[in-house]
Amino acid sequence: MRVNTSGHHVEVTPALRSYAERKLGRILRRFDRVIRVTCTLTVDKLRHRAESTVHLRGPAIHAAAVAGDMYAAIDALADKLDRRVRQRKERLQDHHAIEAQKHGFASAP
């Protein structure tokens, strides 16, 4: 997966780009259907903001984080995205089979 990283009022250095790619790469461990990830890093005075959109089949997942340091903002962003992708994956699982087993319904052979 390639993370498209861009900056707004900040120069995205190779170190910052590789850090963002490594942190946002955790998403692949949770969900393998990722099409594209875009990340925008913004600096407004003392506020460092990291925003990201994960494009999947179906609705995209968006998250943003603000911190005093850009690396801390990327860490918070990765945590938020990881949590949202995990929730999305759990929602996609078929829960009907579990309920059928609880009530003793046999599946058709």
N, C-alpha and C positions, 0 to 999 in steps of 0.2 A: 504494500500500500504506500502510496506517495501522498504526503501531506503538503498541500499548496499553502505556503506561508507568505503572507504579505504584511507590510508595515504601514502605519499611518502616523506620520510625524515621528517615526523612529526608523533607523536603519537596521535591517535584519541581518545580523552578522552570521557567519557560518556556525559559530558556537551556539547561538540562540536558535538557529534553524534546526540543528541536529538535536538539541535538547527538546524542542517542541515535537519533532518527529519521534524521538524515543519515548516521550511521555504519552503521546497520543497513540502510539503503536500498541498500547495495552488494550485498545478497543478490539484489535484483531484476535486477541486471546479469548475474548468473550463472544464475539460475533464475527463470523467469517463471511457474511454477505455485504460487506462494506464496499460501496462503489467508489466514493471519493470523500476526502476530508479537506475542508478549507479552513484555514486559521488566519485571523487578522489580529495583529498586535498594535495597540494604540497607546500613546503617551499624551496625557493632558496635565501639564504642570507636574504635580507629584502623584497623580493617579496613573497606574499602569493597568491597562485593560487587555484581556485576552478573550477573543470570541472565536467560536468554532462551530461549523455545521458539518454533520456527518450525513452524507447522502446514502440512503439505503433504498431497497425496493419498498415502495410505499412512502409514507411521510418522512421527511428529513428530521433529524434531531439537532436542536440548536442549544448552545449553552454559552454563558459569558461569566467571567470572573474579574474582580477588581482587587488589586493589592498595592502595597507600597513598593514592591519589587517585581520586575517582570517575571523572574523565575518562580516566585511565589504565586503569581497570577496564573502561570501555565500549570503549576501543580494543582491549584484549586480547580482550574478548568478541566484537567484530566480526571480528577475525582468526580466532578459533576457529570461529565460525559460517560464515564465508566458506570456510574449509578443508573443513568438514564438508559444506556444500552442494555444493561442487565435487566431492568424493568421491562424493556421492550421485548427482550428475548423470552422472559417468563410469560409475557402476555401471549406470545405466539405459540406456546406449547398447547397441545390438545389436552384439556382437562376432562373431557367427556369420558375418556377411557378409564380414568381413575374413579370417577363417580360410578360408572357401570360395575367396576370390580367391587366397590364398597357395597352395592346393593345386590350382588350376586347374579347379575345378568351375564350370561355366557355370550361370548362373541361368536359370530357365525363362522363356521370352518371354511 
